[in-house]
Amino acid sequence: MRILIVEDDPVLSNGLKVGLGLSGATVDTVATCADAYAALATSTFDAVVLDLMLPDGSGLDVLAGIRKTGNKTPILLLTALDEVSDRIKGLDTGADDYLGKPFDLDELAARVRAVARRQTGRAAPCLAHNGIVLDPATLTATANDVPLNLSRREFAILSALMEHPEMVRSKDDLESRLYGWQEEVESNAVEVHIHNLRHKIGRDMIETVRGHGYRMKAADQ
Amino acid sequence: MTSLRTRLFVILVAATGLIWLCAVAWIYLQTKNEVEHVLDTRLQEAARMVSSLVSGSGGVGSNSAQSNSAALPEMASYERQLSCQVWSIDGRLVARSSGAPDEKLSPDSEGFSERTINGETWRVFAVEDATKGTRVMVGDRLGLREHLITDLVLGLLAPTLLIIPLLGLLIWTSLGRGLRPLQAVADELQQRDADDMRAINAAHAPKEIHPVVDAINKLFIKVDTARRHEREVSAFAAHELRTPLAGLKTQAQIALSAADNATKEGALRQILVSVDRTSRLVRQLLAITKLDAGSETEHRDNLIVGQLIGEIADLLKPEGGSISVEIDPKLHHLSLRTNRDILTLAIRNLHENALQHTPEGGTVSWRVTPDGGGIEVQDEGPGIADAELPLVLQRFFRGQHKSASGTGLGLTIVDAAVKQVGGTLTLTNRPDRSGLRAAIIFPSAE
């Protein structure tokens, strides 16, 4: 899961990056409205955590601006104002959820997972396909009820593939799920992770579509 | 008098009453004049008429004097107003009308005269006829004249006494009607909620109270702006206080839950940064509260400005010392009598601000302003965008070049503190290079 944090307080921004990273997300951070627009224009995120008071404007303006361009990325607002009218305004402007400062990190992570899950059209918290079950909340995976020991990045790739098992995911797409902007991307990282995943869940569970990318094996009848 | 209606009522009734009184006095005098003139003319005519009727040498039958001598004066009636006496030149009463006194009505002279007989004043006209040897005197009682005039005036005044209460009632109700638009405005204001700051509709209000309505509407706008500003400040304050708390909580949760020591340590370090910044915020909020209360301005000390800046610069010496601080020696010759604590607050915040924005290896320099009337500090930071210059003194405003540890209160404090010692703060971008120049101009020496 790739998340954009728009927050100008350096300590909180760092906390969100590390904290959401611990729960398996790849996190990018920006501190201004201008950078937020730029990030959303160039990259795809599973969710955005948006602060309302930014140095160069209001988060509500960013929200309205990106909704106007047709961007459907789930957005969770963070704000110090907790009057009901402010919450209503935020939600009506296009936010998917709302959290007042200070908040609980685990609650924030859960809410981010929830809005991102809804975006993919799922209601169930766990991903399941061909006997493999992923629980994004606990970062645990099982294959036919046998626990799997997956690294954070293996988990991220597998959940990206399992969100839409029938869809082919390109290597670039998967890479963007794994690495934030500041991180060095190893050239064959995706191949290495796929190789390891096949070793853990079964060779034929992930198919290679030559020239396009990867997808999950069609569901057993 | 608090009631406008009562006040107007009293004024109008008093004015009307006064006019009525004047009118009565005027009518009285005029009537009296006119009546006297008419009655005098009548006396004259009557005397001449009698004189022409009298036969020579008192031939109107002298017996009439005897027969009528017992006649009594009749007052309080308009009958027998006139009394007539005919005297011979030698002083005999030849004849008299009924009701006329026996005594001579006038001294031996012709024309008008007045005389008091038996306590009554008579107005008399006398005609002498030398050829006939008679003197005719016709007179009437002045009391009767007065009575006539009084009756006339009272006749005029009687309806007035009835009219006055009616007039009062009319004035009272008219005032009520006239003041109704004022009452309407008052009612509208009374029914408002405390936060209803809509302007009063002046269209229905009479022209005379437009100035009042306008003034109230202007006040509403001012109050509304002040309240909105207050709300903004409290929203900013909420953000500035809750954001570091959110950061602290998040980092603390990371420190508790992270498995590896590097992450734990990183989180704890972030907590330290945040605590430092938050304590600075608290210190500044307290400083602002103190300045707002304005309790300490009375106390004054003699200060050497250069020395004070030196002390502050030592206290705030940046870690690692990569930013150098220059203090112009001339500042040590600048002495000032002002409140030490407040000036310290201003200089300290300016110095902190300059340090925060100056990059590693840069210089923060303090010197006397070119005109010698103040002090200024220059940093080598990015300066302040021209559009933001008017805003930076607002509470919690943080521009686009804000530093990580800024609170948005520093320059607000400087401004408030400088104002309190009677000086002015000016902020300009450096013309020679990027950076801010902040000058405190002190009030001219007292």
Boltz contact constraints between the chains, C-beta under 6 A:
constraints:
  - contact:
      token1: [A, 9]
      token2: [B, 243]
      max_distance: 6.0
  - contact:
      token1: [A, 9]
      token2: [B, 247]
      max_distance: 6.0
  - contact:
      token1: [A, 10]
      token2: [B, 404]
      max_distance: 6.0
  - contact:
      token1: [A, 11]
      token2: [B, 247]
      max_distance: 6.0
  - contact:
      token1: [A, 11]
      token2: [B, 270]
      max_distance: 6.0
  - contact:
      token1: [A, 11]
      token2: [B, 273]
      max_distance: 6.0
  - contact:
      token1: [A, 11]
      token2: [B, 274]
      max_distance: 6.0
  - contact:
      token1: [A, 12]
      token2: [B, 243]
      max_distance: 6.0
  - contact:
      token1: [A, 12]
      token2: [B, 246]
      max_distance: 6.0
  - contact:
      token1: [A, 12]
      token2: [B, 247]
      max_distance: 6.0
  - contact:
      token1: [A, 14]
      token2: [B, 270]
      max_distance: 6.0
  - contact:
      token1: [A, 15]
      token2: [B, 247]
      max_distance: 6.0
  - contact:
      token1: [A, 15]
      token2: [B, 250]
      max_distance: 6.0
  - contact:
      token1: [A, 15]
      token2: [B, 251]
      max_distance: 6.0
  - contact:
      token1: [A, 18]
      token2: [B, 254]
      max_distance: 6.0
  - contact:
      token1: [A, 19]
      token2: [B, 250]
      max_distance: 6.0
  - contact:
      token1: [A, 19]
      token2: [B, 254]
      max_distance: 6.0
  - contact:
      token1: [A, 53]
      token2: [B, 239]
      max_distance: 6.0
  - contact:
      token1: [A, 55]
      token2: [B, 398]
      max_distance: 6.0
  - contact:
      token1: [A, 55]
      token2: [B, 400]
      max_distance: 6.0
  - contact:
      token1: [A, 55]
      token2: [B, 402]
      max_distance: 6.0
  - contact:
      token1: [A, 56]
      token2: [B, 400]
      max_distance: 6.0
  - contact:
      token1: [A, 80]
      token2: [B, 238]
      max_distance: 6.0
  - contact:
      token1: [A, 80]
      token2: [B, 239]
      max_distance: 6.0
  - contact:
      token1: [A, 80]
      token2: [B, 242]
      max_distance: 6.0
  - contact:
      token1: [A, 81]
      token2: [B, 235]
      max_distance: 6.0
  - contact:
      token1: [A, 101]
      token2: [B, 242]
      max_distance: 6.0
  - contact:
      token1: [A, 101]
      token2: [B, 243]
      max_distance: 6.0
  - contact:
      token1: [A, 101]
      token2: [B, 246]
      max_distance: 6.0
  - contact:
      token1: [A, 102]
      token2: [B, 242]
      max_distance: 6.0
  - contact:
      token1: [A, 102]
      token2: [B, 245]
      max_distance: 6.0
  - contact:
      token1: [A, 102]
      token2: [B, 246]
      max_distance: 6.0
  - contact:
      token1: [A, 102]
      token2: [B, 249]
      max_distance: 6.0
  - contact:
      token1: [A, 105]
      token2: [B, 250]
      max_distance: 6.0
  - contact:
      token1: [A, 105]
      token2: [B, 253]
      max_distance: 6.0
